[in-house]
Amino acid sequence: MRFEFDQVMQRLLDEAYRLLAALPLLLLALLVVWLGWVAGSWLSRRALLDRVSRKNPFLSDLARTTTRWLSLGIAILVALEILDATALVGAVLGTAGVMGVALGFAFKDTLENYLAGLLMSLRQPFAPRDHVVIDGNEGTVVALTSRATILMTPDGNHLRLPNALVFRSVTLNYTRNPSRRLTFDVGIGVNEDLVRAQQLGIETLLSLEGVMESPPPRAYITELADSSVKVRYHAWVDQSRNDFLSVKSEAIRCVKLALEAVGMDMPEPTYRLQITERLGPTAAVVAKVEARTSVPGVTAALDTRAHDDLERQIDADQRSRSTKDLLDSEAPLE
């Protein structure tokens, strides 16, 4: 078989002449693409987008990016039309569709977290510094990013929860309603005046700093145990001014002291011990053990005011954070 070198050269020359003839259209198409990118950058900096996505940095960035790439995409379609490459447009769109489906499956979790972050930034299910429990994870809200919700646990540790998990989970918010009810049980002797025990506990709770007068404290008889009757006390605490755990601790201590002061019997569980060998400890050993275990009575009241232990740590974390917080304390809450 004979190789025709002249035909090959002629074919190359024809293609070169065709390329030169199409060069002005190619330059025009490149100019259109460049103008589309410039126009997109200009539109993304307009104040109109800031007004549309006001008070939401997540929407602001999304609107700017979408405007820029939408303008560039339109410019590319116009450029392909100028080059009379409509068939290529269909192929590109088909390929983009297939790639979009493939990427959607590959980055399903990332896209789900991104979309959940967008929706939560719009509806604001909680505010910054809210004390929440999400899917069993307790903490104070530090920030909401495009991928995760950041909490600070009561121990001062950072907890990152994927936005998709937060979006579909049950959220318990302790801060939305500042009033919170404390509950504790006290065992009263079966021969004691239970009504008197209820009244005395309610009066004691009303006298405590941090316990709200409305709704008032209440007491209920809940159980008849083996050697006692269980009385359950309820009281409401304003968490915006008082620390809940401190008020509850003080409430238990003061109710116990009040019941003891009037001679109320609070029996302990009864156990039967079988001693097989009796050891007689010396008096010195007994005195030494008693000295170690004896604790003087606590008479001073505890400080039940709200603490700022985590607040200072959250302030320091937010000052050092480089990413934007998608939560706005002034935005309407869901």
C-alpha positions in Angstrom: 0.0 0.0 0.0 1.4 3.4 -1.0 1.5 6.3 1.4 0.2 9.5 -0.2 2.2 12.2 1.5 0.7 15.0 -0.7 -2.9 14.1 0.3 -2.0 14.3 4.0 -0.3 17.7 3.5 -3.3 19.0 1.6 -5.6 17.8 4.4 -3.5 19.6 7.0 -3.5 22.8 4.9 -7.3 22.7 4.6 -7.7 22.4 8.3 -5.3 25.2 8.9 -7.1 27.5 6.5 -10.5 26.6 8.2 -9.0 27.4 11.6 -7.7 30.7 10.4 -11.1 31.5 8.9 -12.8 30.7 12.2 -10.2 32.6 14.3 -12.2 35.8 14.4 -15.3 33.8 15.7 -13.1 32.0 18.2 -11.7 35.3 19.5 -15.3 36.7 19.7 -16.4 33.6 21.6 -13.5 34.0 24.1 -14.4 37.7 24.5 -18.0 36.7 25.3 -16.8 34.3 27.9 -14.5 36.9 29.5 -17.3 39.5 29.5 -19.6 36.9 31.1 -17.1 36.4 33.9 -16.6 40.1 34.4 -20.3 40.8 34.4 -20.8 38.0 37.0 -18.2 39.4 39.2 -19.7 42.9 38.9 -23.2 41.7 39.6 -22.1 39.6 42.6 -20.8 42.8 44.3 -24.0 44.7 43.9 -25.8 46.0 47.0 -29.0 44.3 45.8 -27.7 40.9 46.7 -26.8 42.2 50.2 -30.3 43.4 50.7 -31.7 40.1 49.5 -29.5 38.0 51.8 -29.3 40.6 54.6 -28.2 39.2 58.1 -27.3 35.9 56.7 -23.6 35.4 55.6 -24.4 31.9 54.3 -27.0 33.2 51.9 -24.8 36.2 50.9 -21.9 33.9 49.8 -24.3 31.5 48.1 -26.0 34.3 46.2 -22.7 35.8 45.1 -21.3 32.5 43.9 -24.5 31.5 42.1 -24.7 34.9 40.3 -21.1 34.7 39.2 -21.3 31.1 37.8 -24.7 31.6 36.3 -23.4 34.6 34.3 -20.4 32.6 33.2 -22.6 29.6 32.2 -24.8 31.8 30.0 -21.7 33.3 28.4 -20.3 29.9 27.6 -23.6 28.9 25.9 -23.6 32.1 23.8 -20.0 31.4 22.8 -20.8 27.9 21.7 -23.7 29.2 19.7 -21.4 31.7 18.0 -19.1 28.9 17.0 -22.1 27.0 15.7 -21.4 24.2 18.2 -25.0 23.5 19.2 -24.3 19.7 19.1 -21.5 20.2 21.5 -23.9 22.1 23.8 -26.2 19.1 24.0 -23.2 16.8 24.7 -21.9 19.1 27.4 -25.3 19.3 29.1 -25.7 15.6 28.9 -22.3 15.0 30.4 -22.9 17.5 33.1 -26.1 15.8 34.0 -24.4 12.4 34.3 -21.6 13.9 36.3 -24.0 15.7 38.5 -25.8 12.4 39.4 -22.4 10.7 40.0 -21.1 13.5 42.2 -24.4 13.7 44.0 -24.0 10.0 45.1 -20.3 10.5 45.8 -20.7 13.6 48.0 -24.2 12.8 49.4 -23.3 13.4 53.0 -21.4 16.7 52.2 -24.3 18.0 50.1 -26.8 17.0 52.8 -24.9 18.8 55.5 -24.5 21.9 53.2 -28.3 22.0 52.5 -29.2 21.4 56.1 -26.9 24.3 57.1 -28.6 26.5 54.6 -32.1 25.6 55.9 -31.1 26.1 59.5 -29.6 29.4 58.8 -32.9 30.5 57.4 -35.2 29.1 60.1 -32.8 29.6 63.1 -33.9 26.6 65.3 -31.6 28.0 68.1 -29.7 31.1 68.9 -26.1 31.6 69.9 -25.3 30.7 73.5 -28.5 28.5 73.8 -28.2 25.5 76.1 -29.4 22.6 74.0 -29.5 18.8 73.9 -29.4 17.4 70.3 -29.6 13.7 69.8 -28.5 13.1 73.4 -25.5 15.6 73.0 -25.7 18.4 75.5 -23.9 21.7 75.2 -24.0 25.5 74.6 -24.3 26.6 70.9 -21.0 28.2 69.8 -21.5 28.6 66.0 -23.2 27.2 63.0 -21.1 26.6 59.9 -21.9 25.4 56.4 -21.1 21.8 57.4 -21.5 21.4 61.2 -23.0 22.8 64.4 -20.5 23.5 67.1 -21.4 23.0 70.7 -19.4 23.5 73.9 -20.2 20.7 76.4 -20.6 21.5 80.1 -17.0 20.1 80.5 -15.7 22.8 78.2 -15.0 20.5 75.2 -15.8 21.3 71.6 -18.5 19.1 70.0 -19.0 19.2 66.2 -22.4 17.7 65.0 -23.1 17.3 61.3 -25.8 19.7 60.2 -27.8 16.8 58.7 -27.9 15.1 62.1 -28.9 18.3 63.8 -31.6 19.0 61.2 -33.4 15.7 61.6 -32.9 15.2 65.3 -35.0 16.1 68.3 -33.7 19.3 69.9 -34.2 20.2 73.6 -33.6 23.9 74.2 -33.2 24.9 77.9 -32.7 28.6 77.1 -35.7 29.4 75.0 -37.9 29.3 78.1 -35.9 30.6 81.0 -38.2 29.0 83.6 -37.1 25.4 84.4 -38.6 23.0 86.9 -36.5 21.2 89.5 -37.6 17.9 91.0 -36.4 15.8 93.9 -37.8 13.1 96.2 -37.6 12.8 100.0 -38.4 9.7 101.9 -40.6 10.4 105.0 -41.4 8.0 107.8 -44.7 6.1 107.5 -45.8 7.5 110.9 -45.1 11.1 110.2 -47.6 13.9 109.2 -47.2 13.9 105.4 -49.3 17.0 104.9 -47.0 18.9 107.3 -44.0 17.6 105.5 -45.5 18.8 102.2 -46.3 22.3 103.6 -42.9 22.6 105.3 -41.0 21.8 102.1 -43.1 24.3 100.1 -42.5 27.0 102.6 -38.8 26.3 102.6 -38.6 26.3 98.8 -40.4 29.7 98.7 -37.8 31.2 101.0 -34.8 30.2 98.7 -33.0 32.7 96.4 -33.7 31.7 92.8 -37.0 29.8 93.3 -39.8 31.6 91.5 -43.1 32.5 93.3 -45.1 31.9 90.2 -45.6 29.1 89.3 -45.4 28.2 93.0 -43.6 25.2 94.5 -45.6 22.1 94.9 -45.3 18.7 96.7 -46.9 15.4 95.9 -47.0 12.0 97.6 -45.7 9.6 94.9 -44.9 6.2 96.4 -45.4 4.0 99.4 -42.1 2.3 99.8 -41.0 -0.5 102.2 -40.0 1.8 105.1 -40.9 5.3 104.0 -43.4 7.4 101.9 -41.9 9.2 99.0 -42.7 12.9 98.7 -41.8 14.7 95.5 -41.1 18.4 95.6 -41.3 20.7 92.5 -40.1 24.3 92.1 -39.4 26.6 89.2 -36.1 28.3 88.6 -35.3 31.4 86.5 -32.2 30.2 84.6 -31.5 33.7 83.2 -30.5 34.9 86.7 -29.7 31.7 88.6 -27.7 28.6 88.1 -30.1 25.6 87.9 -27.9 23.0 89.5 -26.9 25.4 92.4 -30.6 26.2 93.2 -31.5 22.5 93.1 -28.6 21.6 95.4 -29.6 24.3 97.8 -33.2 23.3 97.7 -32.4 19.7 98.6 -30.1 20.7 101.4 -32.6 23.3 102.9 -35.6 21.0 102.7 -33.7 18.2 104.4 -32.6 20.6 107.2 -36.1 21.9 107.6 -37.6 18.5 108.0 -34.9 17.4 110.4 -35.4 20.6 112.5 -39.0 19.7 113.3 -38.1 16.1 114.1 -39.4 14.5 110.9 -38.2 10.9 110.5 -36.4 10.2 107.2 -35.6 6.5 107.5 -32.7 5.0 105.6 -32.9 1.7 103.8 -32.7 -1.2 106.2 -30.2 -4.0 105.5 -29.6 -7.3 107.3 -25.9 -8.0 108.0 -24.6 -11.4 109.0 -21.3 -11.1 110.8 -19.3 -14.3 110.9 -16.2 -13.0 112.7 -16.1 -10.1 115.0 -13.0 -7.9 115.1 -12.5 -5.5 117.9 -10.8 -2.4 116.6 -8.8 -0.4 119.1 -10.0 2.9 120.2 -7.2 4.6 118.4 -8.2 3.1 115.1 -11.8 4.1 115.7 -10.8 7.7 116.5 -8.6 7.9 113.5 -11.4 6.8 111.2 -13.9 9.1 112.7 -11.5 12.0 112.3 -11.2 11.2 108.6 -14.9 10.8 107.9 -16.4 13.5 110.2 -17.6 16.5 108.2 -18.7 19.7 110.0 -22.2 20.9 109.3 -22.7 23.3 106.4 -24.6 26.3 107.5 -23.6 28.9 104.8 -25.9 29.2 101.9 -24.5 28.6 98.4 -24.3 31.3 95.7 -27.0 30.4 93.3 -26.5 33.2 90.8 -25.9 32.2 87.1 -22.3 31.3 86.3 -20.3 32.5 83.3 -17.7 29.6 83.3 -18.5 28.7 79.7 -19.3 32.2 78.5 -15.7 33.4 78.8 -14.5 30.3 76.9 -17.1 30.8 74.2 -16.1 34.4 73.8 -12.4 33.4 73.4 -13.4 30.8 70.8 -15.4 33.2 68.8 -12.7 35.8 68.8 -10.2 33.2 67.4 -12.7 31.7 64.8 -11.9 32.6 61.2 -15.1 31.2 59.6 -18.4 33.1 59.7 -21.2 32.1 62.2 -24.4 31.5 60.3 -26.5 32.2 63.5 -27.8 35.7 64.2 -28.8 36.5 67.8 -31.2 39.2 66.4 -32.8 37.0 63.8 -36.4 35.6 64.4 -36.3 32.1 65.8 -38.4 29.2 64.7 
